């Protein structure tokens, strides 16, 4: 076991639960196995022919990557793929996204021009990407003018103050109303958020009953409901009731606004 005094420069780079190895009072039994393995690998590497000198001030321990499979967040991975495939199939002249993951927004530029609206605008020089400072509560578009629109895992945060937005118990509903306002006749909205037993996990997010989400978009037609259940399984074309009462599922809603003059049925 290495001298703990000498490990303090490394420990400062570790998560809080691990930084305790920099204190002499800590017992060896609480030092994570990954850190012990790191130190053994470091010493072994330094003894290899041609190895460059290793300085403690350059140490950057990565202790959580020895896994049997690649980890991923089921909500974000599946929703991004789900929405991106739809956008690619529709091939709009321009797609507008409001506040979704920037990786998803960037990938969409492979298939179309993208306008990204967020209270924290994206500072990038990527071709085919326009970033606009704006809010999902007051979007810079006229009524019914956006043909292709997405807002993924965003609306559940609105009104909780997490991102500096005003506190508002009706934040999700106000966001839904604004998305509905700008969607053009014949247009498509890709919308996702946590669904299940309704509750507020302040100040992280809300969970909504999927049936309530549909009611928020009373001018639009639900064309598809897909989602990820509590076990992390993604499936297309689910029934809304499948995710009612879930602990923390992800509902993916594809809404359309009927073209002007279209008849029901």
C-alpha positions in Angstrom: 0.0 0.0 0.0 1.5 3.4 -1.0 2.2 6.1 1.6 -1.1 8.1 2.0 0.8 11.4 2.4 2.2 11.0 -1.2 -1.3 10.4 -2.6 -2.8 13.7 -1.7 -2.2 15.3 -5.1 -3.9 12.4 -6.7 -6.7 12.3 -4.2 -7.7 15.9 -5.0 -8.7 14.8 -8.5 -11.0 12.0 -7.2 -14.7 12.1 -6.3 -15.4 13.3 -2.7 -15.9 9.7 -1.4 -12.5 8.8 -2.6 -10.6 12.0 -1.6 -10.6 10.7 1.9 -7.5 8.7 1.0 -5.6 11.9 1.4 -6.3 11.9 5.2 -4.0 9.8 7.4 -7.0 8.8 9.6 -8.6 6.8 6.9 -8.4 3.1 7.1 -7.1 1.0 4.2 -10.4 -0.9 4.2 -12.3 2.1 2.9 -9.9 2.8 0.0 -11.7 1.8 -3.2 -10.4 -1.3 -4.9 -10.2 0.7 -8.1 -7.8 3.1 -6.5 -5.5 0.3 -5.3 -5.6 -1.2 -8.8 -4.8 2.3 -10.2 -1.7 2.6 -8.0 -0.5 -0.9 -8.9 -0.9 -0.3 -12.6 0.9 3.1 -12.3 3.9 1.5 -10.7 3.9 -1.4 -13.2 3.6 1.0 -16.1 6.5 3.1 -14.8 8.8 0.0 -14.8 8.1 -0.8 -18.5 10.9 -0.2 -21.0 10.4 3.2 -22.7 7.8 4.4 -20.2 7.8 8.2 -19.8 8.3 9.6 -16.2 5.0 9.9 -14.3 4.5 12.9 -12.1 2.0 13.0 -9.3 0.8 16.5 -10.3 -0.2 15.0 -13.7 -2.2 12.1 -12.2 -5.8 11.8 -13.4 -7.2 8.6 -12.0 -10.1 7.0 -13.9 -11.5 4.3 -11.6 -14.9 3.4 -13.0 -14.3 2.3 -16.6 -13.5 -1.5 -16.2 -16.9 -2.7 -17.0 -18.3 -5.8 -18.9 -20.6 -3.6 -21.1 -20.7 0.0 -22.1 -22.8 2.0 -19.7 -25.5 4.5 -21.0 -28.5 6.4 -19.8 -31.5 4.6 -21.2 -33.7 7.7 -21.3 -31.3 9.9 -23.2 -29.9 7.3 -25.5 -33.2 5.9 -26.7 -35.0 9.2 -27.0 -32.2 10.8 -29.0 -32.1 7.9 -31.4 -35.9 7.8 -31.6 -36.2 11.5 -32.4 -33.2 11.6 -34.8 -34.5 8.7 -36.9 -37.8 10.5 -37.3 -36.3 13.8 -38.2 -34.0 12.0 -40.8 -37.0 10.3 -42.3 -39.0 13.5 -42.5 -36.0 15.4 -43.9 -37.4 18.9 -43.1 -35.7 22.0 -44.6 -35.0 23.1 -41.0 -35.5 21.6 -37.6 -35.9 23.6 -34.4 -34.9 22.1 -31.1 -35.6 23.6 -27.7 -33.1 22.8 -24.9 -32.4 19.1 -25.7 -29.0 17.5 -25.4 -26.4 19.3 -27.5 -25.0 16.1 -28.8 -28.4 15.2 -30.3 -28.6 18.7 -31.7 -25.2 18.5 -33.3 -25.9 15.1 -34.9 -29.1 16.4 -36.5 -27.0 18.8 -38.6 -25.9 15.7 -40.6 -29.4 15.6 -42.1 -30.8 19.2 -42.0 -30.2 22.7 -40.8 -30.9 23.1 -37.1 -31.9 26.1 -34.9 -31.2 25.4 -31.3 -33.1 27.5 -28.7 -31.9 27.5 -25.1 -31.6 29.9 -22.2 -27.9 28.9 -22.3 -27.0 29.4 -26.0 -24.5 26.9 -27.5 -21.2 28.6 -28.3 -20.1 26.6 -31.3 -19.0 27.2 -34.9 -20.7 24.1 -36.4 -22.0 24.3 -40.0 -25.8 24.1 -40.4 -26.3 25.0 -36.7 -27.9 28.3 -35.5 -28.0 28.9 -31.7 -30.5 31.3 -30.3 -30.8 32.6 -26.7 -34.4 32.0 -25.8 -36.8 30.3 -23.5 -39.3 27.5 -24.1 -41.8 29.8 -22.3 -41.3 32.6 -24.9 -40.0 31.2 -28.2 -38.9 33.6 -30.9 -41.3 32.3 -33.5 -44.7 33.4 -34.7 -47.8 31.3 -34.2 -47.9 28.0 -36.1 -44.7 28.6 -38.1 -42.4 25.8 -37.1 -42.7 22.6 -39.2 -40.3 20.3 -37.3 -39.8 20.7 -33.6 -38.3 18.8 -30.7 -38.0 19.2 -27.0 -36.5 16.2 -25.2 -36.3 15.8 -21.4 -36.6 19.5 -20.9 -40.1 20.5 -19.9 -40.0 18.6 -16.6 -37.4 21.1 -15.3 -39.2 24.3 -16.1 -40.3 26.3 -13.1 -38.0 24.6 -10.6 -35.2 27.1 -10.7 -32.6 24.6 -11.6 -31.3 26.5 -14.6 -32.1 30.0 -13.3 -35.6 30.0 -14.6 -38.5 31.6 -12.5 -40.2 29.3 -10.0 -43.5 28.2 -11.4 -45.6 25.1 -10.4 -47.1 25.1 -13.8 -43.8 25.3 -15.7 -44.2 22.0 -17.6 -47.7 23.0 -18.8 -46.6 26.5 -19.8 -43.8 25.0 -21.8 -46.2 22.6 -23.5 -48.5 25.4 -24.4 -45.7 27.4 -26.0 -44.5 24.4 -28.1 -48.0 23.9 -29.2 -48.4 27.5 -30.2 -45.5 27.5 -32.6 -46.1 24.2 -34.3 -47.3 24.7 -37.9 -50.2 22.9 -39.6 -48.9 19.6 -40.8 -45.9 19.9 -38.5 -44.4 17.4 -36.1 -43.4 17.8 -32.5 -41.1 15.3 -30.8 -41.5 15.6 -27.0 -40.2 13.5 -24.1 -40.1 13.7 -20.3 -40.2 11.4 -17.3 -43.6 9.7 -16.9 -45.2 7.6 -14.2 -46.7 8.3 -10.8 -47.0 12.2 -10.7 -44.7 13.9 -8.3 -42.1 16.8 -8.0 -38.5 15.9 -7.2 -37.4 19.4 -6.3 -35.4 20.9 -7.9 -34.4 18.3 -10.3 -37.5 17.4 -12.3 -41.2 16.5 -12.3 -42.7 13.1 -13.3 -46.0 13.4 -15.2 -48.8 10.9 -15.9 -48.5 10.2 -19.6 -52.3 10.8 -20.0 -51.9 14.2 -18.5 -49.1 15.0 -21.1 -51.5 14.3 -23.9 -54.0 16.6 -22.4 -51.5 19.4 -22.3 -51.4 19.4 -26.1 -55.1 19.7 -26.7 -54.7 21.2 -30.2 -52.5 18.4 -31.5 -52.9 14.7 -32.4 -50.9 12.0 -30.7 -49.4 10.0 -33.6 -47.1 7.8 -31.6 -46.2 7.0 -28.0 -43.0 5.2 -27.3 -40.9 4.9 -24.2 -38.5 3.4 -21.8 -40.0 1.5 -18.8 -38.6 1.2 -15.3 -36.5 -1.8 -16.3 -34.7 0.3 -19.0 -36.4 -1.4 -21.9 -37.3 0.7 -24.9 -40.3 -0.1 -27.1 -42.0 1.7 -29.9 -45.8 2.2 -30.1 -46.7 1.6 -26.5 -50.1 2.1 -25.0 -50.2 5.1 -22.6 -51.4 2.8 -19.8 -48.2 0.7 -20.0 -46.2 3.5 -18.3 -48.9 4.9 -16.0 -47.8 4.5 -12.4 -44.1 3.9 -13.3 -41.4 5.0 -10.9 -39.3 6.9 -13.5 -40.0 5.9 -17.1 -39.4 8.0 -20.2 -42.4 8.9 -22.4 -41.7 9.8 -26.0 -44.6 11.6 -27.7 -44.9 12.3 -31.4 -47.5 15.0 -31.9 -48.8 16.4 -35.2 -50.9 19.4 -36.0 -53.4 18.5 -38.7 -53.0 20.5 -41.9 -55.5 23.4 -42.3 -58.7 22.1 -43.7 -58.0 18.4 -42.8 -61.0 16.5 -41.6 -61.1 14.2 -38.6 -61.4 10.5 -39.2 
